[in-house]
Amino acid sequence: TEEGIKGAREGRLSDTEKRFLLDMFSEGWGQAQLTREMRGKVSGRFRQVKDKAIRVMGFPMEIAERYNRMSLGLAAFREATEGRVTNEKALGELKAKPGDKLSYDAAKKFAEGVVNDAHFIYGKGNRPAFLLGTAGGKMLSSAYTFRSFSHNLLSMWRWMLTQGDREGKKAFAYSIASMVALGGLGAVPLYGTLAALIRQLFGDDVLESGVRKELPPGMRDLVMCG
């Protein structure tokens, strides 16, 4: 908020950076978009009660997403204004050269692109085509709200592996490693779907039971649950 930005420690943020964070928040791309999308799908009876329940239960996630967006945005803004952007495609779109210190507007545009690439854009406009404009899509739309993060994450991983350079592939590896470290194998997107398919084919979840059997007792939960 504006009060929070004004309350930043003296010398920690410049006036330009405070202005940037305020713009970022007021324009929406610095806010928690995932929880807002979830609350926007609430309808029917007891709408207000459901909305309040999502607001309360999703508060930790909302704070984390907002912090991640704004800290990444600030880092990208600083890189741009200090002339440290090296990505040729990004520089080309901004009509700049390596080493150029970008203007406020250009740096903000660069930061917005970085934040949206990393934390995604939520809402109807970013949904798969089959969910837009069809009767079946409308029926599945609410259920998809709780899968939109996984869909966006898988799309980003696909881009890293198919179109990304060496750094993109390293980022993919770091992303997988961090996810497994924090949430175990069960945290990997679509793990539940893959495990269910394996159970139908082989009668057993070889991913979980097979891995657990090969590990010492103290390591089993750590590997599966993080």
N, C-alpha and C positions, 0 to 999 in steps of 0.2 A: 504494500500500500504506500501511498505518498508519505504518511507519517513514519512508516518503517524506513523508507529510503532517507527521509530527512534525519532520522535518528541514527544513521550510520556514523561510525566513529570518525572524528575529524581527521582528514588526510587519507582515510582508507579508500574513499571513492571521490573522484573528481566531480565537479558540477555537471560535466558532460555525461559521465557515466550514470549519475543519478537521473538525469533527464532520459537517458537511454532506457534504464530499467523501468521508469515510470511509463514511457511510451510502450515498451514491450508488454507491460502488464495491462495497460488500458486498451491496447489493440487486440488482446486476447491470446496471442501466441506465447505469452509467458504464464498463462494460467493453466490450471489442471483440466485439460480438455476431456480426458477419459471419464472422470467422474461426472463432469457436466453432461456428457453424452448419455451416461447411464441414467442420470436424474431426468433428462429430457424424454426418456422413453416411458416414464411412469405415467399410467393412466388408469381409468376405471375407479371403482370404489376405493375409499380410503387412500386417495391419491396423496393427500398431504402427509398422512402417516408414513406411507411408503417413502416419499421424498425425504422426510426427516430421518428415517431409518438409514437410507443410503448415505445421506449427508454425514450422519454420526459414524457409521461403520467405515465409510470411505475416507474419513478425515485424515488418518495417517498416510494413506496412499495419495491423497490430494496434496498434502504438504510436501511429500517426497517428490511428486511430479513437478510441482511449482518450483521447488528449490533446484531440481535438476535442470529444468528448462532455463531458469533465469541465470544460474551459474554458468551453464554452457553458453548462453547468449552473451553474457558479459565477457567471457573468455574469447569468443569469436570476435566480438566488437573490438576488444583491445588488440587482437592480432591484426585486424584490418586497419585500424587507425594508426598502428605503429609500423605498418608496412611489412608484415611478416607472412602475408598470404602467398603461398607458392603454387596453389592449384591452378593450372593453366585454363581450364574450362571456366572456373569461377571468375578468374581475372578477365577472361575474354568477355563474359556476360556483363561485367562491370566496366568494360572498356578501360582496363588498367593494366599496368605492367608489373612484373616482380619488383618489389622494393617500394612501390608507390604507397604513400600514406593516404588512405581513402578518406573522403569527406564523411561527415556525419551520416548523411542519407545513404551513401553507398555502403558504408560500414554496417549500418542498420539492416540494409537489404541483404548483405552477405550473412550477417548473424541470424536473420530470420530463416534463410535457407538452410543453414547448418542446424538450427533448432528443429525445424520441421522435418528434415531428413532423419535426424536422430530420434526424435520423440513423436513424430508422425502428426498428421492432421486428422482430426476426428469429425464425424458428421456425415450426412447423406452423400455429399459430393465425392467422398473418398471410398465409397463402398463398391464391391464387385458389381459388374454390369448386370448379373442375373438377379440382383436384389433391387434393381431400380426399374420402376415402371411396370412390373408384372404383378399379377395377383399372388402368385407363389412367393415372389420376392417380398411383398408386404407381410405375408404370414411369417416368413423367416427372419424378417428385419429385426424384431425384438430379440430373438435368440442370438443373432449375430452381434448385437451390442456387446455381449460378454466374450466374443471371440475376435473382436476387431484388433486388439493388441497383438494377439498371436498371428493373425493374418498379416498385419503390417510388419511384424518382426520377421516372419518367414520371407516376405517380399524383400526386405532389406538384406537378409542373408543371401537370398538368391542373387541379388544385384552384386553383392560383394564377391561372390564366387564366380559369376559369369562375366561381369563387366568391370569389376574392381581391379586395381593394380595389385602389386605385392603388398602394399600397406592395407588394402581392402581385405585381402585374404588373412593377413595377420589380425586385423580387427575382428574378423569372423571367428578365428581361433580363440582370441581373448574373450569374446562374447560367450561362446560355448563354455569355455573353461570357468568363467566367472559364474555363469548360471548353474553349472553342475556343482561348483564349490559351495554356493549359497543354498541351493535347493535340491541338490542331488540329481540323479538321473531322472527322477520323477518330475522334475521341473522343466525338462526339455519340452517345447511345444509339440503337441500331437503324440506325446509319449503314451497317454491313456488310449488313444485310438489305435496306435501301433500294437500296444500290449493286448488289447481286446482282439485284434486281428490274429495275432500269434496264438492266443488261447483257443480261438476257433479252429485254426489250422493244425495245431499240435497238441491241443488239450491241456496246455500248461503255459504259464507266462515265463518263458525261458529267460527273458530279460531280467525279471526280478528274482525268481526262484533260483535260476542258474547262477546269476551273479552272487546272490546272497550265500549260496552253498559253498562257493569258492573262497569266501572271505572269512576272516576271523570274526567272532561274535561282536567284538567292540567296533569293528569297521562296517558292519552291515548296514546299520541305520545311517551312518555318516555318508556312505556312498549313495544310498537310495534316497535319502531325505536331506542331505546337505549338513 
